Amino acid sequence: MVRDALHARGETSVVAVKSGVTRVLFEPDAWPTVSIVTPTRHGRSNLERLLPSLAKTDYPADFDLTIIDNGRESPENVQWYAETEFSVSPNVIWWSETPFNYSRVNNVAVAATAGEVVVMLNDDTEIVDPVWLREMVGHLMREGVGTVGVQHRQAEGLIQHGGVTIGPNGFADNTFAGMTPGDDSLIGSTRWYRNSLAVTGACVAIRRSDFEAVGGLDERFILCGSDVVLGLDQVIAGRRNVVIPFDTVRHYESITRGSSVPMEDFYASYWRYHPWLQNGDPYSSPNVSRLSAIPRFASTRDVKPVQLAFAVMGRAYTKVAQSGSISEEAQSLLATASVSRAHVERVVESHRSVSGFADVKTINWFIPDVDMPFFGGLNTAFRIADKLSRDHGVKHRFIAFAQPNHAYISSAIAAAFPSLADAEVMFYDGSQEQIDAVPAADAAVATLWLTAMHVAKSTSAPRKFYLMQDYEPGFYPASSMYAMAEESYRLGLYGICNTSSMHDIYRSYGGSSMYFTPAVDRGIYHAEGRRTKAPDEPITIFAYARDHFRNCWELVFAALTEIKRRHGDRVRIVAAGARYLPNSADFIDMGLLDYRATGAMYRETDIGLTMQISRHPSYLPLELMGSGVPMVAPDSAWFTWLFEDRRNSRLTMRTVDDIVENLEALILDAEARRAMSHEALETIDSNHNSWDDALAGIFDYLTDPEADRNA
């Protein structure tokens, strides 16, 4: 039956039964060449077990073996390779670079090979089935497959790896580890073929083109985790990772390297695993615990995987939630958010003391604590710092208003912009004593209203700037918090405004500023691959589901609920970023996505909905429009630089009835959707196509903020 079904799909295969399971050996039209890469610390006992078993491989095309050895290139070691007969002739690369980095070692070895398929194979493995490579490559060459691994057994016969599960211990573990082969589980038999978020790098096959497309193994990982990220990158690209359930390659884990994991790998892992730590495993069930490699029922007492990760990283875990009362928050900030008129006068005097051009080689960035560095205002701050480093050699110091945890903040910045990995990181508690302890720099930049207060009180730089990316008083209801945030616009800081609207706002407070027009990352947000859907396919509406005052989520939720009531399966409502989406919603909850995966989702979206009441519409509509999505957005004078009614969007009153009316107009008019999609792309292509161009004027402004520019 399986053979006939595959034949009907046009796939050639050899089907047999092994251990009571239907085993499929797929046969591509042409077998690719394969390069096997094996790193070793001159582990002779390992190699003496692996290489003779590798020589028995039954593969119908050419394959070669490259060993990269970091065990010292001595005459004795060189002679051992020359005189030992293994029936397989490896190319040996000697590696002496320190400190050791497993990811870099593999990348260098792969670059020295030429096979169309790359297989990374640890030296602490043993081939126990000659068709192992044929089977792996056959699966790999199928459409949509990113990597292929196998179910490894330990020496005593128990399962060592059946795929990768993200969540146990706050990071990742091998699925089914410690179970007996053939056991059943809550997610089915251990004998089944499976898709997985990743497979272990102990034995993984990948097309060279896919390996190179993601830059190989991520070298921010020293020893562990880069194999998991290799799999996640395939998932983000729309491919899947296949685990073959048969005993073909044994893995005697940690014989070579031991079991110690560098702390740096935990931090690097957190930033790359986070969307799945937060959302769960798409190949499992939400009713299965995310804390165990051996599937068991989830419990209401299970802690969050992110909480476990924070414990490893020495970071306090707090649940993010919107509070109905902000009095407590205001009281906690009264002291640190306080500035005097004397502080403002000193800012003015400091600026008067420097006239004309003054070169900027060092910047003190005053930043809040980091939640996610990949999107939002902090991402833009890091992006500006990255550009200033690349184009002008500026050195950066990030001073975080947060509990001290250098590795956490530093790894967060590096995860978003690797060029900033060596930037200095400091911490302060908002007290004048610690603000005064900040070393001198040519300029200081605030990135949040609260840090603007601190920059105003700092004497670390003669010129002080304020990166303003939204009207932050509007983040709060009329309150002490609103009042304190508003005062940040009266401190005399030079403004670097994200959008002309923020520029106009700051000028209305008497501030001096320049502005830039935001852009989108066209490597992620583009229309390439956007397809014309069949008439009977549901229309997809995307909404950012986060219950914050300024997102008007109550309006959005009510309008979408009414749209779903009217149109049923004719529409598909997708929500992401959803910390607070109610269980009763008849929506598809994507949760918090890896930012690299959002572009593909937007290209399947027909209508976008945003309902911001702040004076910056966020980056979400730009990214949707850059992917060819027409928007339904607020009819606000602050957003005219982006939205044009009935051209690239439909502008709506902030009422349920009018939001529903505008959504329904696009649902019922395919031609209007197509026309607005075209215009949305034209808007982004013409005005928001390049971050480098968008930020080009900032360095000149930093060096001479009094020069007459786009005033």
Phi and psi in degrees as a GROMACS rama.xvg file:
@    title "Ramachandran Plot"
@    xaxis  label "Phi"
@    yaxis  label "Psi"
@TYPE xy
-63.6332  -43.6181  VAL-2
-60.4161  -43.059  ARG-3
-67.0488  -40.2247  ASP-4
-64.2294  -42.1472  ALA-5
-67.6999  -38.2312  LEU-6
-62.5002  -39.9522  HIS-7
-63.765  -26.5255  ALA-8
-87.2283  -0.919449  ARG-9
83.6245  19.1568  GLY-10
-106.388  129.912  GLU-11
-91.3649  135.118  THR-12
-155.928  159.525  SER-13
-108.871  121.004  VAL-14
-113.04  130.944  VAL-15
-143.096  -178.418  ALA-16
-117.871  128.65  VAL-17
-133.508  124.422  LYS-18
54.1359  37.3855  SER-19
78.1795  9.29974  GLY-20
-122.026  139.469  VAL-21
-67.5267  120.464  THR-22
-107.646  129.494  ARG-23
-116.655  121.069  VAL-24
-104.634  102.143  LEU-25
-73.8763  145.593  PHE-26
-124.293  106.614  GLU-27
-69.2427  165.387  PRO-28
-59.6779  -37.5033  ASP-29
-140.224  133.293  ALA-30
-79.1235  127.463  TRP-31
-77.2334  158.337  PRO-32
-73.2744  151.596  THR-33
-129.049  135.23  VAL-34
-112.879  121.671  SER-35
-98.5852  130.579  ILE-36
-117.73  126.678  VAL-37
-129.983  112.447  THR-38
-83.3394  148.109  PRO-39
-153.752  152.635  THR-40
-101.932  56.5604  ARG-41
45.5772  50.4287  HIS-42
-82.6264  86.7365  GLY-43
-60.4374  -42.7728  ARG-44
-63.9611  -37.8764  SER-45
-64.6823  -48.8594  ASN-46
-65.2718  -34.0832  LEU-47
-68.6853  -20.8262  GLU-48
-89.2113  -41.8023  ARG-49
-72.8426  -50.6689  LEU-50
-64.0985  -43.2855  LEU-51
-62.3033  -35.6057  PRO-52
-69.9524  -34.4062  SER-53
-66.5426  -32.1358  LEU-54
-64.4854  -18.6584  ALA-55
-88.2635  5.09285  LYS-56
-60.1037  132.893  THR-57
-103.671  96.1795  ASP-58
-133.942  132.654  TYR-59
-79.0867  -0.0455792  PRO-60
-131.406  -178.324  ALA-61
-72.3197  139.858  ASP-62
-139.264  149.426  PHE-63
-129.634  162.292  ASP-64
-124.762  128.7  LEU-65
-118.949  124.06  THR-66
-104.668  128.854  ILE-67
-111.272  115.494  ILE-68
-112.481  118.724  ASP-69
-105.874  27.8236  ASN-70
-97.2153  19.9047  GLY-71
87.3823  122.616  ARG-72
-85.0712  79.3801  GLU-73
-99.6812  158.842  SER-74
-55.5329  -38.1345  PRO-75
-64.4192  -43.5811  GLU-76
-68.9756  -38.7851  ASN-77
-63.7894  -42.8062  VAL-78
-63.966  -34.5564  GLN-79
-60.4289  -43.9304  TRP-80
-63.8937  -38.4014  TYR-81
-70.2989  -33.1119  ALA-82
-100.539  -14.3962  GLU-83
-87.2292  130.342  THR-84
-97.4188  118.18  GLU-85
-119.738  -0.758237  PHE-86
65.3937  13.8348  SER-87
-144.499  136.436  VAL-88
-108.104  100.107  SER-89
-81.9163  150.82  PRO-90
-88.1234  125.137  ASN-91
-107.041  125.252  VAL-92
-109.465  127.786  ILE-93
-92.54  133.566  TRP-94
-122.74  124.049  TRP-95
-125.776  0.378156  SER-96
-62.4849  135.792  GLU-97
-126.216  153.275  THR-98
-71.2494  159.526  PRO-99
-66.3544  136.659  PHE-100
-138.142  109.329  ASN-101
-57.1917  -40.809  TYR-102
-64.7814  -45.1597  SER-103
-65.8292  -40.7512  ARG-104
-56.0921  -47.7876  VAL-105
-65.8749  -40.523  ASN-106
-62.0532  -41.8945  ASN-107
-64.6973  -42.1742  VAL-108
-65.5841  -42.9752  ALA-109
-61.5853  -41.1736  VAL-110
-62.663  -22.4089  ALA-111
-87.0349  1.27132  ALA-112
-113.337  174.196  THR-113
-134.276  -0.420006  ALA-114
-60.6657  149.217  GLY-115
-68.818  -26.3373  GLU-116
-118.159  137.519  VAL-117
-107.786  132.132  VAL-118
-119.658  118.302  VAL-119
-93.12  123.628  MET-120
-134.174  116.836  LEU-121
-63.7916  154.699  ASN-122
-75.6874  -17.0552  ASP-123
-92.4555  38.5585  ASP-124
-120.712  169.443  THR-125
-147.741  130.365  GLU-126
-80.0765  124.625  ILE-127
-119.235  3.10131  VAL-128
-142.97  116.935  ASP-129
-59.579  -22.9798  PRO-130
-89.3251  10.969  VAL-131
-52.5808  -45.3058  TRP-132
-74.2306  -41.2875  LEU-133
-57.3229  -44.1656  ARG-134
-66.0884  -45.6295  GLU-135
-64.0952  -46.5077  MET-136
-68.1951  -36.4251  VAL-137
-58.2976  -44.3968  GLY-138
-67.3773  -41.2309  HIS-139
-60.5499  -35.582  LEU-140
-79.3457  -2.33405  MET-141
-72.7865  152.506  ARG-142
-62.7813  133.267  GLU-143
86.8648  3.20967  GLY-144
-95.6575  130.946  VAL-145
-96.9869  -53.7283  GLY-146
-135.059  161.195  THR-147
-133.475  133.503  VAL-148
-131.059  -177.19  GLY-149
-129.803  162.516  VAL-150
-78.5146  111.386  GLN-151
-86.4935  144.641  HIS-152
-110.449  147.052  ARG-153
-80.2702  174.04  GLN-154
-58.513  -35.2849  ALA-155
-83.7877  0.4667  GLU-156
100.515  -11.4932  GLY-157
-75.0717  157.566  LEU-158
-69.3972  131.948  ILE-159
-103.102  -28.6567  GLN-160
-157.64  128.045  HIS-161
-130.997  30.0086  GLY-162
118.924  -174.023  GLY-163
-122.299  131.23  VAL-164
-110.625  128.624  THR-165
-97.2709  126.996  ILE-166
141.041  -46.0493  GLY-167
-56.2108  133.312  PRO-168
61.8046  12.1416  ASN-169
87.3162  1.75117  GLY-170
-135.435  -105.659  PHE-171
-147.312  156.854  ALA-172
-149.914  167.239  ASP-173
-82.8753  122.226  ASN-174
-57.9281  137.77  THR-175
69.5411  8.97529  PHE-176
-57.0128  126.202  ALA-177
92.5281  -6.61923  GLY-178
-83.0619  162.425  MET-179
-86.5438  131.709  THR-180
-53.062  134.422  PRO-181
94.7649  -10.7983  GLY-182
-63.0082  148.817  ASP-183
-86.514  161.515  ASP-184
-147.969  176.18  SER-185
-62.2097  -22.7784  LEU-186
-109.099  24.8635  ILE-187
101.388  -179.283  GLY-188
-68.1972  145.352  SER-189
-69.8971  -6.46445  THR-190
-90.8395  1.30371  ARG-191
-87.8543  147.414  TRP-192
-62.1428  144.995  TYR-193
-140.463  150.023  ARG-194
-89.6954  148.071  ASN-195
-144.787  156.748  SER-196
-62.056  -27.1306  LEU-197
-167.435  170.53  ALA-198
-129.905  158.712  VAL-199
-65.7443  143.923  THR-200
-73.2657  -1.5761  GLY-201
-63.6715  -28.907  ALA-202
-159.379  98.919  CYS-203
-140.662  135.678  VAL-204
-110.078  138.926  ALA-205
-151.103  143.966  ILE-206
-62.7958  140.985  ARG-207
-58.5588  -40.3731  ARG-208
-61.2979  -38.7004  SER-209
-72.833  -35.6349  ASP-210
-62.9956  -46.1644  PHE-211
-71.7172  -31.137  GLU-212
-62.7178  -29.6808  ALA-213
-100.811  8.51184  VAL-214
79.7407  20.9161  GLY-215
72.5174  -155.971  GLY-216
-74.0789  138.822  LEU-217
-70.8018  115.045  ASP-218
-78.9472  1.99251  GLU-219
-72.4223  -16.0729  ARG-220
-92.3617  125.472  PHE-221
-82.2177  -46.9731  ILE-222
-130.243  -43.5354  LEU-223
-130.137  145.293  CYS-224
111.338  -25.7886  GLY-225
-68.8736  -26.5567  SER-226
-69.6069  -37.286  ASP-227
-63.4844  -44.3376  VAL-228
-64.3014  -35.2669  VAL-229
-58.4759  -40.8406  LEU-230
-69.5366  -42.8429  GLY-231
-61.3179  -37.145  LEU-232
-63.0349  -33.204  ASP-233
-69.0802  -41.2057  GLN-234
-61.7846  -44.0842  VAL-235
-60.5239  -35.4984  ILE-236
-80.1856  1.3249  ALA-237
90.0861  12.9871  GLY-238
-106.76  173.006  ARG-239
-126.873  160.591  ARG-240
-112.546  125.688  ASN-241
-105.784  136.423  VAL-242
-112.359  120.904  VAL-243
-85.2846  128.954  ILE-244
-86.7719  8.54033  PRO-245
-99.8013  156.08  PHE-246
-80.1548  87.3192  ASP-247
-117.116  -29.064  THR-248
-136.537  116.55  VAL-249
-84.4266  149.955  ARG-250
-130.258  115.964  HIS-251
-97.1922  73.2168  TYR-252
-58.3125  140.509  GLU-253
71.7352  7.77656  SER-254
-60.6128  -38.6527  ILE-255
-83.682  -51.9491  THR-256
-99.9783  -6.50138  ARG-257
78.2328  -168.794  GLY-258
-119.857  8.27653  SER-259
-78.456  132.412  SER-260
-110.812  124.983  VAL-261
-61.1528  144.33  PRO-262
-59.8731  -33.3696  MET-263
-56.9442  -33.1157  GLU-264
-70.1134  -31.1637  ASP-265
-65.7082  -44.1804  PHE-266
-65.9427  -45.6035  TYR-267
-61.2984  -38.7608  ALA-268
-64.441  -42.8573  SER-269
-56.7379  -46.9023  TYR-270
-66.8531  -30.8342  TRP-271
-87.4452  -29.2297  ARG-272
-85.3929  -15.155  TYR-273
-50.7831  -45.83  HIS-274
-58.1665  -33.9077  PRO-275
-84.6921  -29.648  TRP-276
-62.086  -37.4541  LEU-277
-77.9645  -42.3837  GLN-278
-95.957  -28.8586  ASN-279
105.005  179.879  GLY-280
-96.269  119.018  ASP-281
-65.7255  -14.6495  PRO-282
-97.9737  8.29987  TYR-283
-121.241  -164.487  SER-284
-117.183  145.185  SER-285
-63.5782  -13.492  PRO-286
-88.5284  -0.822575  ASN-287
-101.606  135.067  VAL-288
-59.5558  142.078  SER-289
-94.9023  7.36058  ARG-290
-104.591  -1.22472  LEU-291
-133.946  137.283  SER-292
-72.6273  -27.9542  ALA-293
-90.8924  116.38  ILE-294
-57.3025  130.515  PRO-295
-143.282  164.325  ARG-296
-65.012  141.428  PHE-297
-69.2604  151.896  ALA-298
-126.915  148.352  SER-299
-63.9189  -15.6348  THR-300
-88.3921  -7.26289  ARG-301
-61.8077  133.069  ASP-302
-77.2637  160.173  VAL-303
-72.6824  137.588  LYS-304
-54.5909  -36.8865  PRO-305
-61.4284  -35.8766  VAL-306
-64.0466  -39.3358  GLN-307
-66.2199  -40.1292  LEU-308
-62.6435  -42.5887  ALA-309
-61.6511  -38.0973  PHE-310
-61.8597  -40.8103  ALA-311
-64.6826  -37.8399  VAL-312
-87.4019  0.972283  MET-313
70.5799  35.902  GLY-314
-121.512  136.556  ARG-315
-69.6317  140.624  ALA-316
-101.697  124.295  TYR-317
-129.752  137.434  THR-318
-77.9585  128.546  LYS-319
-83.8892  123.597  VAL-320
-153.389  148.793  ALA-321
-81.2243  133.123  GLN-322
-101.224  144.153  SER-323
-72.3925  -23.9886  GLY-324
-121.654  133.861  SER-325
-113.25  13.2869  ILE-326
-60.1755  -42.2795  SER-327
-63.6939  -41.2282  GLU-328
-62.7141  -43.0193  GLU-329
-61.3894  -44.6328  ALA-330
-62.9538  -35.0171  GLN-331
-70.1285  -20.0758  SER-332
-106.963  -2.22151  LEU-333
-54.5848  -43.7033  LEU-334
-72.5735  -48.9907  ALA-335
-75.2026  -21.014  THR-336
-92.6866  6.89352  ALA-337
-90.6739  131.826  SER-338
-131.042  156.055  VAL-339
-107.42  166.705  SER-340
-62.51  -29.1807  ARG-341
-64.4775  -37.2137  ALA-342
-62.026  -43.2599  HIS-343
-64.0642  -41.8136  VAL-344
-62.7764  -36.2413  GLU-345
-68.2587  -34.005  ARG-346
-60.7934  -47.4455  VAL-347
-61.4686  -44.4064  VAL-348
-64.383  -40.2221  GLU-349
-61.6843  -41.5193  SER-350
-68.4502  -35.5076  HIS-351
-66.7653  -26.1158  ARG-352
-73.9291  -13.5234  SER-353
-121.974  118.244  VAL-354
-121.164  147.688  SER-355
69.792  -154.793  GLY-356
-73.1402  131.876  PHE-357
-140.22  115.479  ALA-358
-59.9577  147.531  ASP-359
-117.783  111.152  VAL-360
-112.138  -19.4997  LYS-361
-136.103  142.18  THR-362
-132.861  134.36  ILE-363
-95.6455  114.466  ASN-364
-98.1321  119.045  TRP-365
-92.7138  112.261  PHE-366
-122.761  154.48  ILE-367
-78.8759  -179.501  PRO-368
-60.7473  153.523  ASP-369
-102.209  123.98  VAL-370
-94.1358  -63.7525  ASP-371
-133.331  126.872  MET-372
-89.6566  1.55612  PRO-373
-93.0679  -11.2275  PHE-374
-151.889  169.982  PHE-375
82.5723  -169.247  GLY-376
-63.7974  -39.9295  GLY-377
-64.4865  -36.0703  LEU-378
-59.3596  -40.432  ASN-379
-66.5409  -39.1917  THR-380
-60.3521  -45.5211  ALA-381
-65.6801  -35.5741  PHE-382
-63.5765  -42.1841  ARG-383
-62.9396  -44.5827  ILE-384
-60.2314  -42.5222  ALA-385
-59.2604  -45.7068  ASP-386
-65.1306  -42.1146  LYS-387
-62.5552  -34.8863  LEU-388
-67.6469  -47.6537  SER-389
-66.1588  -42.8483  ARG-390
-89.7831  -27.6198  ASP-391
-132.2  2.99598  HIS-392
68.3574  23.0822  GLY-393
-70.5376  137.967  VAL-394
-98.0163  143.234  LYS-395
-121.456  145.803  HIS-396
-127.358  121.586  ARG-397
-101.07  118.714  PHE-398
-107.529  109.012  ILE-399
-96.6536  128.449  ALA-400
-83.2004  80.6623  PHE-401
-162.124  166.55  ALA-402
-64.5256  134.376  GLN-403
-58.7572  124.157  PRO-404
-160.563  82.8495  ASN-405
-58.7505  -45.7432  HIS-406
-63.6248  -36.4114  ALA-407
-65.5143  -52.3078  TYR-408
-66.2381  -44.7624  ILE-409
-62.0085  -43.0355  SER-410
-69.4678  -30.9137  SER-411
-64.0314  -47.215  ALA-412
-62.7626  -44.8158  ILE-413
-66.9568  -31.5351  ALA-414
-63.5088  -35.5656  ALA-415
-84.2037  -41.2483  ALA-416
-138.579  94.0011  PHE-417
-54.9968  -27.3772  PRO-418
-63.956  -18.3836  SER-419
-97.112  11.7211  LEU-420
-59.2405  -31.4157  ALA-421
-95.3913  6.32301  ASP-422
-64.8894  144.76  ALA-423
-70.8975  141.81  GLU-424
-125.463  131.26  VAL-425
-129.429  168.745  MET-426
-132.576  151.836  PHE-427
-149.555  159.776  TYR-428
-107.078  8.0983  ASP-429
91.9858  -7.12263  GLY-430
-75.6304  152.869  SER-431
-61.4078  -36.0628  GLN-432
-59.6471  -44.7289  GLU-433
-76.9815  -30.591  GLN-434
-64.3436  -40.8075  ILE-435
-66.6152  -21.5455  ASP-436
-82.2606  -5.45683  ALA-437
-68.6784  129.352  VAL-438
-63.5746  161.856  PRO-439
-70.2754  150.406  ALA-440
-149.663  170.297  ALA-441
-75.6249  -26.7386  ASP-442
-150.664  153.486  ALA-443
-122.742  139.671  ALA-444
-128.641  125.438  VAL-445
-89.203  147.259  ALA-446
-123.456  4.10234  THR-447
-158.08  155.458  LEU-448
-57.121  -38.9458  TRP-449
-67.2741  -41.4263  LEU-450
-69.7019  -22.1449  THR-451
-63.2358  -38.9147  ALA-452
-59.7144  -40.7021  MET-453
-72.1132  -37.3244  HIS-454
-64.2515  -39.2206  VAL-455
-61.4384  -32.7871  ALA-456
-89.1185  -6.44806  LYS-457
-85.9572  143.105  SER-458
-107.494  17.9123  THR-459
-77.2661  -15.9977  SER-460
-146.089  144.244  ALA-461
-72.5361  -29.7925  PRO-462
-116.163  135.165  ARG-463
-125.357  132.289  LYS-464
-123.618  161.392  PHE-465
-135.819  109.257  TYR-466
-81.0637  107.545  LEU-467
-107.628  119.458  MET-468
-120.093  -1.14619  GLN-469
-167.74  165.526  ASP-470
-82.585  90.7648  TYR-471
-67.2522  -26.7775  GLU-472
-56.7519  -31.3502  PRO-473
-70.0968  -5.4801  GLY-474
-74.0901  -11.7986  PHE-475
-127.28  153.364  TYR-476
-69.328  168.787  PRO-477
-55.4599  117.102  ALA-478
-173.324  -179.628  SER-479
-62.3751  -35.9641  SER-480
-62.9444  -43.5869  MET-481
-59.0751  -46.1855  TYR-482
-62.7466  -44.6015  ALA-483
-66.6007  -41.4395  MET-484
-62.9635  -40.0745  ALA-485
-64.9573  -34.9999  GLU-486
-63.5545  -20.6755  GLU-487
-64.6517  -16.6565  SER-488
-87.0899  -0.224314  TYR-489
-117.52  23.3217  ARG-490
-93.4224  -7.6963  LEU-491
83.5413  10.0832  GLY-492
-73.664  148.408  LEU-493
-72.2246  130.389  TYR-494
-92.7958  136.293  GLY-495
-114.898  102.109  ILE-496
-101.669  132.174  CYS-497
-87.429  98.9948  ASN-498
98.1852  152.527  THR-499
-65.0773  -29.4306  SER-500
-61.7031  -46.3494  SER-501
-65.4525  -33.6438  MET-502
-60.6028  -45.9887  HIS-503
-65.0765  -40.1215  ASP-504
-61.5653  -46.77  ILE-505
-65.266  -37.6258  TYR-506
-64.5459  -33.1154  ARG-507
-64.9279  -20.8875  SER-508
-92.5744  3.90897  TYR-509
88.2159  10.6274  GLY-510
-82.4497  155.691  GLY-511
-105.155  129.64  SER-512
-157.28  165.872  SER-513
-119.761  168.416  MET-514
-137.242  157.012  TYR-515
-125.744  155.829  PHE-516
-99.8282  122.526  THR-517
-64.4765  157.471  PRO-518
-127.662  -178.656  ALA-519
-126.023  156.722  VAL-520
-80.2221  103.433  ASP-521
-72.7218  -10.8499  ARG-522
-71.3458  -21.001  GLY-523
-110.036  -44.3795  ILE-524
-104.774  96.995  TYR-525
-151.158  172.962  HIS-526
-103.646  4.45385  ALA-527
-64.2198  123.519  GLU-528
92.8844  -5.09201  GLY-529
-67.4805  127.187  ARG-530
-108.176  158.474  ARG-531
-85.292  120.318  THR-532
-83.6029  153.091  LYS-533
-69.0204  151.397  ALA-534
-58.4527  -27.9551  PRO-535
-90.3666  0.249917  ASP-536
-77.2146  145.189  GLU-537
-66.4373  150.822  PRO-538
-85.518  126.219  ILE-539
-94.5911  126.025  THR-540
-112.451  129.327  ILE-541
-108.887  135.835  PHE-542
-137.083  142.752  ALA-543
-82.5652  113.886  TYR-544
-102.24  85.1491  ALA-545
-136.439  121.55  ARG-546
-80.7896  72.9777  ASP-547
-116.709  148.224  HIS-548
-44.6786  -48.315  PHE-549
-75.5286  -8.88132  ARG-550
-92.3483  -3.549  ASN-551
48.8347  44.9962  CYS-552
-62.757  -31.6525  TRP-553
-60.8452  -42.0408  GLU-554
-65.021  -46.2484  LEU-555
-61.3696  -47.2817  VAL-556
-62.7929  -43.2949  PHE-557
-64.9486  -41.949  ALA-558
-66.2934  -43.8415  ALA-559
-68.0386  -35.1739  LEU-560
-62.6555  -39.8633  THR-561
-67.8588  -40.3803  GLU-562
-60.5376  -42.9298  ILE-563
-65.7278  -37.1336  LYS-564
-63.8328  -39.0048  ARG-565
-76.2859  -38.4158  ARG-566
-111.236  -11.5589  HIS-567
53.8557  -129.841  GLY-568
-73.0262  -3.59007  ASP-569
-69.9016  -19.909  ARG-570
-123.725  151.298  VAL-571
-126.091  119.767  ARG-572
-103.43  121.715  ILE-573
-113.621  131.003  VAL-574
-123.562  141.134  ALA-575
-138.265  165.625  ALA-576
72.7667  20.5129  GLY-577
-84.5446  95.4855  ALA-578
-84.6539  -23.4516  ARG-579
-129.701  17.4461  TYR-580
-64.3955  122.631  LEU-581
-67.6497  148.965  PRO-582
-63.0958  -23.3566  ASN-583
-76.4581  -11.5328  SER-584
-67.0333  134.492  ALA-585
-89.502  52.1591  ASP-586
-119.544  163.831  PHE-587
-91.7466  115.546  ILE-588
-94.4597  106.516  ASP-589
-84.5764  -10.1781  MET-590
66.4236  -151.825  GLY-591
-93.3286  113.389  LEU-592
-92.4595  153.842  LEU-593
-61.4282  130.963  ASP-594
-58.376  -26.7436  TYR-595
-70.8056  -19.1215  ARG-596
-89.3982  -12.8675  ALA-597
-69.8936  -33.0777  THR-598
-58.8784  -44.7963  GLY-599
-62.9213  -38.0121  ALA-600
-66.9812  -41.4991  MET-601
-64.2859  -33.1057  TYR-602
-69.1301  -13.8637  ARG-603
-98.6586  4.81372  GLU-604
-96.4206  139.664  THR-605
-99.8427  -32.7485  ASP-606
-141.541  134.624  ILE-607
-108.836  148.759  GLY-608
-130.79  123.4  LEU-609
-132.203  145.188  THR-610
-140.932  46.4921  MET-611
-67.6312  138.907  GLN-612
-104.19  -1.7961  ILE-613
-77.9242  -175.611  SER-614
-102.763  11.9424  ARG-615
-132.125  127.919  HIS-616
-78.0655  7.96885  PRO-617
72.1572  172.87  SER-618
-80.7725  -13.8818  TYR-619
-55.0817  -51.6063  LEU-620
-64.172  -33.6886  PRO-621
-63.7063  -41.8641  LEU-622
-68.6446  -38.0363  GLU-623
-65.3076  -46.8038  LEU-624
-63.4588  -36.6507  MET-625
-65.4597  -17.7332  GLY-626
-99.8185  7.17021  SER-627
89.4775  25.9104  GLY-628
-105.587  123.718  VAL-629
-73.0186  145.678  PRO-630
-109.601  149.367  MET-631
-106.966  119.262  VAL-632
-140.348  163.818  ALA-633
-65.925  142.488  PRO-634
-81.8232  85.6654  ASP-635
-127.091  136.074  SER-636
-63.3156  -22.2384  ALA-637
-74.0685  -15.4109  TRP-638
-108.865  11.5772  PHE-639
-66.9448  -19.1829  THR-640
-68.8654  -13.5451  TRP-641
-119.403  -49.6422  LEU-642
-95.7916  138.171  PHE-643
-126.737  116.934  GLU-644
-60.827  133.161  ASP-645
66.2963  5.39083  ARG-646
-107.322  -66.8708  ARG-647
-109.697  2.82984  ASN-648
-165.225  170.291  SER-649
-117.371  123.602  ARG-650
-94.8008  136.45  LEU-651
-127.05  151.487  THR-652
-66.1365  155.743  MET-653
-89.741  63.4799  ARG-654
-134.65  152.045  THR-655
-59.3845  -46.0654  VAL-656
-59.9181  -44.4153  ASP-657
-74.0237  -34.96  ASP-658
-61.8801  -44.9253  ILE-659
-61.4182  -43.0999  VAL-660
-61.2843  -42.2312  GLU-661
-72.1665  -39.0121  ASN-662
-61.9468  -44.9703  LEU-663
-65.2444  -34.8468  GLU-664
-59.9333  -39.7744  ALA-665
-76.4891  -35.1664  LEU-666
-59.8228  -39.6339  ILE-667
-88.4387  -6.71771  LEU-668
-127.694  91.1045  ASP-669
-63.2507  -35.5109  ALA-670
-67.5269  -39.2067  GLU-671
-63.32  -39.2635  ALA-672
-62.1106  -43.8924  ARG-673
-63.6506  -43.5694  ARG-674
-65.0803  -42.7268  ALA-675
-70.1625  -32.187  MET-676
-60.8296  -44.6999  SER-677
-61.8418  -44.4736  HIS-678
-70.0339  -33.674  GLU-679
-61.7148  -43.6884  ALA-680
-63.7652  -39.8217  LEU-681
-63.3008  -39.3789  GLU-682
-60.3596  -46.6814  THR-683
-68.9927  -44.0528  ILE-684
-60.5662  -36.8274  ASP-685
-81.2424  -34.8671  SER-686
-125.254  -13.6876  ASN-687
-139.425  36.9544  HIS-688
-92.5682  -15.8942  ASN-689
-145.805  119.687  SER-690
-66.405  -37.1456  TRP-691
-59.2271  -43.2514  ASP-692
-67.915  -40.4051  ASP-693
-61.458  -36.697  ALA-694
-97.7721  7.78836  LEU-695
-61.7927  -30.3953  ALA-696
-88.3704  -2.73709  GLY-697
-70.0156  -40.6725  ILE-698
-61.5601  -44.4278  PHE-699
-60.0194  -38.4487  ASP-700
-67.0388  -39.83  TYR-701
-61.5713  -36.0487  LEU-702
-82.4936  -22.0929  THR-703
-155.233  78.2897  ASP-704
-72.0171  -12.0092  PRO-705
-89.1172  -8.86588  GLU-706
-64.3828  147.108  ALA-707
-80.7396  113.41  ASP-708
-123.191  -115.331  ARG-709
-91.9788  52.3546  ASN-710
